[in-house]
């Protein structure tokens, strides 16, 4: 793998991720912006509006025709929450040059199309087109409502909002329905200008080779923009431990209760600082070998599901479970008991070995998809060292049981969120 970062200007970098497993090459523009309540919805909508049309391709028909001429190139857009920042990604994927009969580089043509969409959008008089904005707003609202309807997702989002209220991490990554409804063609135009001027930008090329002049062309584009107040996406506040455990109740028309428990961790930061926390979290509540699955779910039958996950850079863990109301408190008590077992190091060698193997197998799957590999590096922007999945596998294999116990001892309960059926007592 070639992981050399190239400077392309003020707050703009290029990264070539060489991989010979694919017959395509992807080029992605990753924009990092701070999470602010006032701008989060506009920012989240931008990638989807920008990848739907431009001045040169004002509608889907014209854009689709161009993509077909590029042998069926594919456009993708996404918005992720990354620490205390938003990550806006716009990506194009096209077959490698060696498979085409075109004299010009297909990858370079595809990247130029993507740049056309990003830098030359379908705007007029300082505003995006009404129909383009309204179309994507409808989709965004449907997405947000879909997450609310999916109660497991909703409960976890509510826990995060409560645990990190009045901080950037507590803001929903796409905003609320009301935030999206408030977006105007002019406010989106303002957000676009701000993105180009202030976002930290990392451009990824994932494939066999970088066409000659591709990064140079991207550099020229950004040189035409007055870049200032560049986002420092490496600034991310760790989860502050709770002085007192906070419990939040909510009743809705649901048949199955949801319990989400949020924990702070004394171990946090990039991969060099927090990998033992990954293993600890996996043994605690990762796969079918984990303490929560084998004991709380299987042996004691206290819940329908029970799983742990972590956001290591924030020093933040969650355990979410689906329960019957009468079992809610029993499940909470047993989850905390299993955490104490982790802190005492009373997990088995088989559980430890199974976790290490499972994590390594999971890391290897990043090489099965260009998008996954692209996202891997996009989410490593804050790492002091740019590790590949293979590098992390080797580091995971060096972690000991003592490292895991040390990580577990720093994990403490912060907030409990309970989503319970309308009928019945609050437990």
ROGU-380440 format. One record per residue (C-alpha): residue number from 1; residue in one letter; x, y, z. Coordinates in steps of 0.1 Angstrom, whole numbers, plus 2048, in hexadecimal, padded with zeros to 3 digits. Example, Ala and Ser with C-alpha at 12.3 -4.5 7.8 and 13.67 -1.06 7.14 Angstrom:
+-------+------+------+-------+-----+
! filum ! pase ! east ! north !  up !
+-------+------+------+-------+-----+
!     1 !    A !  87B !   7D3 ! 84E !
!     2 !    S !  889 !   7F5 ! 847 !
+-------+------+------+-------+-----+
This chain:
+-------+------+------+-------+-----+
! filum ! pase ! east ! north !  up !
+-------+------+------+-------+-----+
!     1 !    X !  800 !   800 ! 800 !
!     2 !    X !  80B !   823 ! 7F8 !
!     3 !    X !  7FF !   83B ! 813 !
!     4 !    X !  813 !   85A ! 80C !
!     5 !    X !  801 !   87B ! 813 !
!     6 !    X !  806 !   897 ! 7FA !
!     7 !    X !  801 !   8BB ! 803 !
!     8 !    X !  7EA !   8CC ! 7E9 !
!     9 !    X !  7E6 !   8ED ! 7FA !
!    10 !    X !  7DA !   8FE ! 819 !
!    11 !    X !  7C7 !   8E3 ! 82C !
!    12 !    X !  7C5 !   8CD ! 80E !
!    13 !    X !  7D6 !   8AB ! 80B !
!    14 !    X !  7D7 !   88E ! 7F2 !
!    15 !    X !  7DB !   86A ! 7FB !
!    16 !    X !  7E1 !   84D ! 7E3 !
!    17 !    X !  7D5 !   82C ! 7F1 !
!    18 !    X !  7E3 !   811 ! 7DA !
!    19 !    X !  7CF !   7F1 ! 7D7 !
!    20 !    X !  7D1 !   7D8 ! 7BA !
!    21 !    X !  7B2 !   7C4 ! 7C4 !
!    22 !    X !  799 !   7DA ! 7B1 !
!    23 !    X !  793 !   7E0 ! 78C !
!    24 !    X !  787 !   803 ! 794 !
!    25 !    X !  797 !   822 ! 7A3 !
!    26 !    X !  784 !   83A ! 7BB !
!    27 !    X !  78B !   85E ! 7C1 !
!    28 !    X !  77B !   86F ! 7DF !
!    29 !    X !  77B !   892 ! 7ED !
!    30 !    X !  777 !   892 ! 813 !
!    31 !    X !  76E !   8B3 ! 823 !
!    32 !    X !  771 !   8B7 ! 849 !
!    33 !    X !  75C !   8D2 ! 85A !
!    34 !    X !  754 !   8DA ! 87E !
!    35 !    X !  733 !   8CE ! 88C !
!    36 !    X !  71D !   8ED ! 893 !
!    37 !    X !  6F7 !   8EC ! 899 !
!    38 !    X !  6F2 !   909 ! 881 !
!    39 !    X !  704 !   8FA ! 863 !
!    40 !    X !  702 !   8D4 ! 868 !
!    41 !    X !  6E4 !   8CE ! 852 !
!    42 !    X !  6F0 !   8E4 ! 835 !
!    43 !    X !  712 !   8D3 ! 836 !
!    44 !    X !  702 !   8B0 ! 836 !
!    45 !    X !  6ED !   8B8 ! 818 !
!    46 !    X !  709 !   8C6 ! 803 !
!    47 !    X !  719 !   8A6 ! 7F7 !
!    48 !    X !  6F8 !   899 ! 7EA !
!    49 !    X !  6EF !   8B9 ! 7D8 !
!    50 !    X !  712 !   8BD ! 7C9 !
!    51 !    X !  713 !   899 ! 7BB !
!    52 !    X !  6F1 !   89C ! 7AB !
!    53 !    X !  6F9 !   8B7 ! 791 !
!    54 !    X !  70F !   8D5 ! 787 !
!    55 !    X !  70E !   8F2 ! 76F !
!    56 !    X !  71C !   8DB ! 754 !
!    57 !    X !  705 !   8BE ! 75D !
!    58 !    X !  6E5 !   8D0 ! 769 !
!    59 !    X !  6D0 !   8B2 ! 76E !
!    60 !    X !  6D2 !   88C ! 775 !
!    61 !    X !  6CE !   883 ! 750 !
!    62 !    X !  6EC !   897 ! 745 !
!    63 !    X !  701 !   88B ! 762 !
!    64 !    X !  6F7 !   867 ! 75D !
!    65 !    X !  700 !   869 ! 738 !
!    66 !    X !  723 !   875 ! 742 !
!    67 !    X !  727 !   859 ! 75B !
!    68 !    X !  71D !   840 ! 741 !
!    69 !    X !  738 !   84E ! 729 !
!    70 !    X !  750 !   847 ! 745 !
!    71 !    X !  748 !   822 ! 743 !
!    72 !    X !  72D !   824 ! 75E !
!    73 !    X !  741 !   838 ! 778 !
!    74 !    X !  72F !   83A ! 79A !
!    75 !    X !  72A !   858 ! 7B0 !
!    76 !    X !  725 !   856 ! 7D6 !
!    77 !    X !  71F !   870 ! 7F1 !
!    78 !    X !  71E !   86C ! 817 !
!    79 !    X !  71F !   880 ! 837 !
!    80 !    X !  72F !   871 ! 857 !
!    81 !    X !  735 !   87D ! 87A !
!    82 !    X !  75A !   87C ! 881 !
!    83 !    X !  763 !   886 ! 8A5 !
!    84 !    X !  758 !   8AA ! 8A8 !
!    85 !    X !  757 !   8AF ! 882 !
!    86 !    X !  742 !   8A6 ! 865 !
!    87 !    X !  751 !   893 ! 848 !
!    88 !    X !  742 !   89A ! 827 !
!    89 !    X !  74D !   882 ! 80C !
!    90 !    X !  748 !   883 ! 7E6 !
!    91 !    X !  756 !   866 ! 7D2 !
!    92 !    X !  757 !   859 ! 7AF !
!    93 !    X !  761 !   836 ! 7A4 !
!    94 !    X !  76C !   82C ! 781 !
!    95 !    X !  77C !   80E ! 770 !
!    96 !    X !  7A2 !   80F ! 76E !
!    97 !    X !  7B2 !   81F ! 750 !
!    98 !    X !  7C1 !   7FE ! 744 !
!    99 !    X !  79E !   7F0 ! 73D !
!   100 !    X !  793 !   80D ! 727 !
!   101 !    X !  799 !   815 ! 702 !
!   102 !    X !  799 !   83A ! 70A !
!   103 !    X !  7BA !   84C ! 702 !
!   104 !    X !  7B4 !   864 ! 720 !
!   105 !    X !  7B5 !   857 ! 744 !
!   106 !    X !  792 !   84D ! 74F !
!   107 !    X !  79C !   852 ! 773 !
!   108 !    X !  7A8 !   876 ! 76C !
!   109 !    X !  787 !   87C ! 758 !
!   110 !    X !  773 !   86F ! 775 !
!   111 !    X !  785 !   885 ! 78E !
!   112 !    X !  780 !   8A3 ! 778 !
!   113 !    X !  75B !   89C ! 777 !
!   114 !    X !  75A !   899 ! 79D !
!   115 !    X !  76D !   8BA ! 7A0 !
!   116 !    X !  754 !   8CA ! 787 !
!   117 !    X !  738 !   8C0 ! 79E !
!   118 !    X !  749 !   8CD ! 7BE !
!   119 !    X !  758 !   8ED ! 7B1 !
!   120 !    X !  73E !   8F6 ! 796 !
!   121 !    X !  71C !   8EE ! 7A5 !
!   122 !    X !  6FA !   8F7 ! 796 !
!   123 !    X !  6F6 !   919 ! 7A6 !
!   124 !    X !  6EA !   93C ! 79C !
!   125 !    X !  6EA !   95D ! 7AD !
!   126 !    X !  6FA !   950 ! 7CD !
!   127 !    X !  6E2 !   933 ! 7D1 !
!   128 !    X !  6DD !   90E ! 7C8 !
!   129 !    X !  6C0 !   904 ! 7B2 !
!   130 !    X !  69F !   901 ! 7C5 !
!   131 !    X !  696 !   8DF ! 7B6 !
!   132 !    X !  6B8 !   8CF ! 7BD !
!   133 !    X !  6B7 !   8DB ! 7E1 !
!   134 !    X !  693 !   8D1 ! 7E7 !
!   135 !    X !  699 !   8AE ! 7D8 !
!   136 !    X !  6B6 !   8A7 ! 7EF !
!   137 !    X !  6A5 !   8B6 ! 80D !
!   138 !    X !  688 !   89D ! 809 !
!   139 !    X !  6A1 !   881 ! 808 !
!   140 !    X !  6B3 !   88E ! 827 !
!   141 !    X !  693 !   891 ! 83B !
!   142 !    X !  689 !   86D ! 831 !
!   143 !    X !  6AB !   861 ! 83D !
!   144 !    X !  6A7 !   873 ! 85E !
!   145 !    X !  684 !   866 ! 863 !
!   146 !    X !  690 !   843 ! 85A !
!   147 !    X !  6A9 !   844 ! 876 !
!   148 !    X !  68E !   84F ! 88E !
!   149 !    X !  678 !   832 ! 883 !
!   150 !    X !  695 !   81A ! 889 !
!   151 !    X !  694 !   81A ! 8AF !
!   152 !    X !  6B5 !   80A ! 8B5 !
!   153 !    X !  6C6 !   826 ! 8A1 !
!   154 !    X !  6AF !   840 ! 8B1 !
!   155 !    X !  6B8 !   834 ! 8D4 !
!   156 !    X !  6DD !   836 ! 8CE !
!   157 !    X !  6DA !   858 ! 8BE !
!   158 !    X !  6C6 !   864 ! 8DC !
!   159 !    X !  6E0 !   857 ! 8F4 !
!   160 !    X !  6FB !   86A ! 8E1 !
!   161 !    X !  6E7 !   88A ! 8E0 !
!   162 !    X !  6E1 !   888 ! 906 !
!   163 !    X !  704 !   87E ! 90F !
!   164 !    X !  715 !   898 ! 8FA !
!   165 !    X !  6FA !   8B4 ! 8FB !
!   166 !    X !  707 !   8D7 ! 8F4 !
!   167 !    X !  727 !   8C9 ! 8E5 !
!   168 !    X !  72E !   8C3 ! 8C0 !
!   169 !    X !  72D !   89D ! 8C3 !
!   170 !    X !  709 !   89F ! 8CF !
!   171 !    X !  6FD !   8AF ! 8AF !
!   172 !    X !  6EC !   896 ! 896 !
!   173 !    X !  703 !   892 ! 878 !
!   174 !    X !  6E8 !   89D ! 85F !
!   175 !    X !  6D5 !   8B4 ! 877 !
!   176 !    X !  6B1 !   8B1 ! 87F !
!   177 !    X !  692 !   8B1 ! 869 !
!   178 !    X !  68D !   8D6 ! 873 !
!   179 !    X !  6B1 !   8DE ! 86A !
!   180 !    X !  6AD !   8CF ! 847 !
!   181 !    X !  68C !   8E0 ! 841 !
!   182 !    X !  69D !   902 ! 849 !
!   183 !    X !  6B7 !   8FD ! 82D !
!   184 !    X !  6B4 !   916 ! 810 !
!   185 !    X !  6C5 !   917 ! 7EF !
!   186 !    X !  6D9 !   936 ! 7FC !
!   187 !    X !  6E2 !   926 ! 81D !
!   188 !    X !  6EF !   907 ! 80A !
!   189 !    X !  704 !   91E ! 7F3 !
!   190 !    X !  713 !   92E ! 812 !
!   191 !    X !  71B !   90C ! 820 !
!   192 !    X !  72C !   902 ! 7FF !
!   193 !    X !  742 !   921 ! 7FF !
!   194 !    X !  74B !   91B ! 823 !
!   195 !    X !  754 !   8F6 ! 81C !
!   196 !    X !  76C !   900 ! 7FF !
!   197 !    X !  77C !   91B ! 814 !
!   198 !    X !  77F !   90C ! 837 !
!   199 !    X !  77C !   8E6 ! 836 !
!   200 !    X !  79B !   8D0 ! 83A !
!   201 !    X !  79C !   8BB ! 81B !
!   202 !    X !  7AB !   899 ! 814 !
!   203 !    X !  7A8 !   88B ! 7F0 !
!   204 !    X !  7AC !   865 ! 7EE !
!   205 !    X !  7B5 !   850 ! 7CF !
!   206 !    X !  7AF !   82B ! 7D5 !
!   207 !    X !  7BA !   814 ! 7B9 !
!   208 !    X !  7D8 !   808 ! 7A5 !
!   209 !    X !  7E8 !   829 ! 79C !
!   210 !    X !  7E4 !   84F ! 79C !
!   211 !    X !  7E0 !   85E ! 779 !
!   212 !    X !  7FB !   877 ! 770 !
!   213 !    X !  7F0 !   89A ! 77A !
!   214 !    X !  7D2 !   891 ! 78E !
!   215 !    X !  7DD !   89F ! 7B0 !
!   216 !    X !  7EC !   8BD ! 79E !
!   217 !    X !  7CB !   8C5 ! 78E !
!   218 !    X !  7BA !   8C3 ! 7B0 !
!   219 !    X !  7D5 !   8DA ! 7BF !
!   220 !    X !  7CE !   8F4 ! 7A4 !
!   221 !    X !  7A8 !   8F3 ! 7AC !
!   222 !    X !  7AF !   8FB ! 7D1 !
!   223 !    X !  7C8 !   916 ! 7C8 !
!   224 !    X !  7AC !   92A ! 7B9 !
!   225 !    X !  79A !   92B ! 7DB !
!   226 !    X !  7A3 !   942 ! 7F8 !
!   227 !    X !  7A7 !   928 ! 812 !
!   228 !    X !  7A5 !   935 ! 836 !
!   229 !    X !  79D !   92A ! 85A !
!   230 !    X !  7A2 !   905 ! 851 !
!   231 !    X !  790 !   8EC ! 867 !
!   232 !    X !  7A7 !   8DB ! 87F !
!   233 !    X !  796 !   8B8 ! 87E !
!   234 !    X !  7AF !   8AA ! 897 !
!   235 !    X !  7A0 !   8BE ! 8B3 !
!   236 !    X !  787 !   8A6 ! 8C4 !
!   237 !    X !  77E !   8A8 ! 8E9 !
!   238 !    X !  77E !   887 ! 8FC !
!   239 !    X !  75F !   87C ! 90E !
!   240 !    X !  75D !   88C ! 930 !
!   241 !    X !  756 !   873 ! 94C !
!   242 !    X !  735 !   878 ! 95E !
!   243 !    X !  734 !   884 ! 982 !
!   244 !    X !  713 !   872 ! 986 !
!   245 !    X !  703 !   858 ! 96F !
!   246 !    X !  6E7 !   868 ! 95B !
!   247 !    X !  6C8 !   854 ! 953 !
!   248 !    X !  6AF !   85F ! 938 !
!   249 !    X !  68D !   850 ! 932 !
!   250 !    X !  677 !   852 ! 913 !
!   251 !    X !  656 !   840 ! 90C !
!   252 !    X !  64A !   839 ! 8E9 !
!   253 !    X !  633 !   821 ! 8D7 !
!   254 !    X !  64C !   804 ! 8D5 !
!   255 !    X !  648 !   7E0 ! 8DE !
!   256 !    X !  66D !   7DA ! 8E7 !
!   257 !    X !  680 !   7F1 ! 8FE !
!   258 !    X !  6A2 !   7FE ! 8F5 !
!   259 !    X !  6BD !   804 ! 90F !
!   260 !    X !  6DD !   817 ! 904 !
!   261 !    X !  6F9 !   81D ! 91D !
!   262 !    X !  714 !   836 ! 916 !
!   263 !    X !  737 !   833 ! 926 !
!   264 !    X !  755 !   84A ! 927 !
!   265 !    X !  778 !   83C ! 924 !
!   266 !    X !  799 !   848 ! 932 !
!   267 !    X !  7AA !   838 ! 913 !
!   268 !    X !  7A3 !   84C ! 8F4 !
!   269 !    X !  7B4 !   85B ! 8D5 !
!   270 !    X !  7C3 !   84E ! 8B5 !
!   271 !    X !  7CE !   82A ! 8AE !
!   272 !    X !  7EF !   82D ! 8C0 !
!   273 !    X !  7DC !   836 ! 8E0 !
!   274 !    X !  7BB !   823 ! 8E0 !
!   275 !    X !  7BE !   801 ! 8CF !
!   276 !    X !  7BB !   7ED ! 8EF !
!   277 !    X !  799 !   7FE ! 8F4 !
!   278 !    X !  78E !   7EE ! 8D2 !
!   279 !    X !  796 !   7CB ! 8DF !
!   280 !    X !  786 !   7D2 ! 901 !
!   281 !    X !  766 !   7DE ! 8F1 !
!   282 !    X !  765 !   7BF ! 8DA !
!   283 !    X !  76A !   7A6 ! 8F6 !
!   284 !    X !  750 !   7B9 ! 90B !
!   285 !    X !  735 !   7BB ! 8F0 !
!   286 !    X !  741 !   7B4 ! 8CD !
!   287 !    X !  73B !   792 ! 8BD !
!   288 !    X !  729 !   772 ! 8C9 !
!   289 !    X !  748 !   76A ! 8DF !
!   290 !    X !  743 !   78A ! 8F2 !
!   291 !    X !  739 !   78D ! 917 !
!   292 !    X !  719 !   7A0 ! 910 !
!   293 !    X !  70D !   788 ! 8F4 !
!   294 !    X !  716 !   768 ! 905 !
!   295 !    X !  70A !   772 ! 928 !
!   296 !    X !  6F0 !   78E ! 928 !
!   297 !    X !  6DF !   782 ! 908 !
!   298 !    X !  6E4 !   75D ! 906 !
!   299 !    X !  6E9 !   74F ! 929 !
!   300 !    X !  6D2 !   767 ! 93C !
!   301 !    X !  6BA !   770 ! 91F !
!   302 !    X !  6B7 !   794 ! 92C !
!   303 !    X !  6B5 !   7A4 ! 90A !
!   304 !    X !  6AF !   79E ! 8E5 !
!   305 !    X !  6D1 !   7AD ! 8DB !
!   306 !    X !  6EE !   7BC ! 8EF !
!   307 !    X !  70C !   7CB ! 8DE !
!   308 !    X !  728 !   7E4 ! 8E6 !
!   309 !    X !  73A !   7FC ! 8CF !
!   310 !    X !  754 !   817 ! 8D3 !
!   311 !    X !  75E !   839 ! 8C4 !
!   312 !    X !  782 !   836 ! 8CF !
!   313 !    X !  78D !   859 ! 8C5 !
!   314 !    X !  772 !   868 ! 8DC !
!   315 !    X !  778 !   84F ! 8F8 !
!   316 !    X !  753 !   844 ! 8F6 !
!   317 !    X !  743 !   822 ! 8F8 !
!   318 !    X !  71E !   818 ! 8F5 !
!   319 !    X !  70B !   7F8 ! 8FE !
!   320 !    X !  6E9 !   7F5 ! 8EE !
!   321 !    X !  6CF !   7DB ! 8F4 !
!   322 !    X !  6AB !   7D2 ! 8EC !
!   323 !    X !  698 !   7C7 ! 90B !
!   324 !    X !  676 !   7BF ! 91A !
!   325 !    X !  66D !   7DA ! 934 !
!   326 !    X !  66E !   7C2 ! 951 !
!   327 !    X !  692 !   7B8 ! 948 !
!   328 !    X !  6A0 !   7DB ! 942 !
!   329 !    X !  6B0 !   7E1 ! 964 !
!   330 !    X !  6BC !   7BD ! 966 !
!   331 !    X !  6CD !   7C1 ! 944 !
!   332 !    X !  6DE !   7E2 ! 94F !
!   333 !    X !  6EA !   7D2 ! 96F !
!   334 !    X !  6F9 !   7B4 ! 95D !
!   335 !    X !  709 !   7CA ! 942 !
!   336 !    X !  71B !   7DD ! 95E !
!   337 !    X !  724 !   7BC ! 96E !
!   338 !    X !  734 !   7B0 ! 94E !
!   339 !    X !  748 !   7D0 ! 94C !
!   340 !    X !  755 !   7C9 ! 970 !
!   341 !    X !  75F !   7A7 ! 964 !
!   342 !    X !  773 !   7B7 ! 948 !
!   343 !    X !  784 !   7CF ! 961 !
!   344 !    X !  78E !   7B1 ! 976 !
!   345 !    X !  79C !   79F ! 958 !
!   346 !    X !  785 !   781 ! 95D !
!   347 !    X !  77E !   77B ! 939 !
!   348 !    X !  78C !   75C ! 929 !
!   349 !    X !  7AA !   757 ! 912 !
!   350 !    X !  791 !   749 ! 8F8 !
!   351 !    X !  77D !   769 ! 8FA !
!   352 !    X !  79D !   77D ! 8F5 !
!   353 !    X !  7AA !   768 ! 8D8 !
!   354 !    X !  788 !   768 ! 8C7 !
!   355 !    X !  786 !   78E ! 8C9 !
!   356 !    X !  7A9 !   793 ! 8BB !
!   357 !    X !  7A1 !   77B ! 89E !
!   358 !    X !  77F !   78B ! 897 !
!   359 !    X !  78E !   7AF ! 897 !
!   360 !    X !  7AA !   7A5 ! 87F !
!   361 !    X !  791 !   793 ! 868 !
!   362 !    X !  77B !   7B2 ! 868 !
!   363 !    X !  799 !   7C9 ! 861 !
!   364 !    X !  7A2 !   7B4 ! 842 !
!   365 !    X !  77F !   7BA ! 833 !
!   366 !    X !  789 !   7DE ! 82D !
!   367 !    X !  79D !   7D2 ! 80F !
!   368 !    X !  77D !   7C3 ! 800 !
!   369 !    X !  76E !   7E4 ! 7F7 !
!   370 !    X !  77C !   805 ! 7E9 !
!   371 !    X !  762 !   819 ! 7FC !
!   372 !    X !  76B !   808 ! 81D !
!   373 !    X !  790 !   80E ! 817 !
!   374 !    X !  78A !   832 ! 80E !
!   375 !    X !  775 !   837 ! 82E !
!   376 !    X !  790 !   826 ! 843 !
!   377 !    X !  7A9 !   841 ! 83A !
!   378 !    X !  78F !   85D ! 83B !
!   379 !    X !  789 !   854 ! 860 !
!   380 !    X !  7AE !   853 ! 867 !
!   381 !    X !  7B3 !   878 ! 861 !
!   382 !    X !  7BC !   87E ! 885 !
!   383 !    X !  7D5 !   862 ! 888 !
!   384 !    X !  7F9 !   86D ! 88E !
!   385 !    X !  803 !   84F ! 879 !
!   386 !    X !  7F0 !   844 ! 85A !
!   387 !    X !  7EB !   81F ! 861 !
!   388 !    X !  7DC !   807 ! 848 !
!   389 !    X !  7C4 !   7EB ! 853 !
!   390 !    X !  7E2 !   7D3 ! 850 !
!   391 !    X !  7F6 !   7E9 ! 868 !
!   392 !    X !  7DA !   7E9 ! 882 !
!   393 !    X !  7D7 !   7C3 ! 87F !
!   394 !    X !  7FB !   7C0 ! 889 !
!   395 !    X !  7F6 !   7D8 ! 8A6 !
!   396 !    X !  7D6 !   7C6 ! 8B2 !
!   397 !    X !  7EA !   7A5 ! 8B3 !
!   398 !    X !  802 !   7B5 ! 8CC !
!   399 !    X !  7E7 !   7BF ! 8E5 !
!   400 !    X !  7E7 !   7AB ! 906 !
!   401 !    X !  7CC !   7A2 ! 91F !
!   402 !    X !  7DC !   7BB ! 937 !
!   403 !    X !  7D8 !   7D6 ! 91D !
!   404 !    X !  7B3 !   7CE ! 91A !
!   405 !    X !  7AE !   7CE ! 940 !
!   406 !    X !  7BF !   7F0 ! 942 !
!   407 !    X !  7A7 !   7FE ! 928 !
!   408 !    X !  789 !   7EF ! 939 !
!   409 !    X !  792 !   7FF ! 95B !
!   410 !    X !  78F !   821 ! 94B !
!   411 !    X !  76B !   81B ! 93E !
!   412 !    X !  750 !   82A ! 953 !
!   413 !    X !  72A !   82E ! 950 !
!   414 !    X !  71F !   851 ! 945 !
!   415 !    X !  6FB !   850 ! 939 !
!   416 !    X !  6DE !   837 ! 936 !
!   417 !    X !  6C3 !   83D ! 91C !
!   418 !    X !  6A3 !   829 ! 91F !
!   419 !    X !  689 !   827 ! 903 !
!   420 !    X !  66B !   814 ! 911 !
!   421 !    X !  648 !   80B ! 906 !
!   422 !    X !  62C !   824 ! 90F !
!   423 !    X !  61B !   80A ! 924 !
!   424 !    X !  62C !   7FD ! 943 !
!   425 !    X !  641 !   80C ! 95F !
!   426 !    X !  662 !   81E ! 95B !
!   427 !    X !  67D !   808 ! 967 !
+-------+------+------+-------+-----+
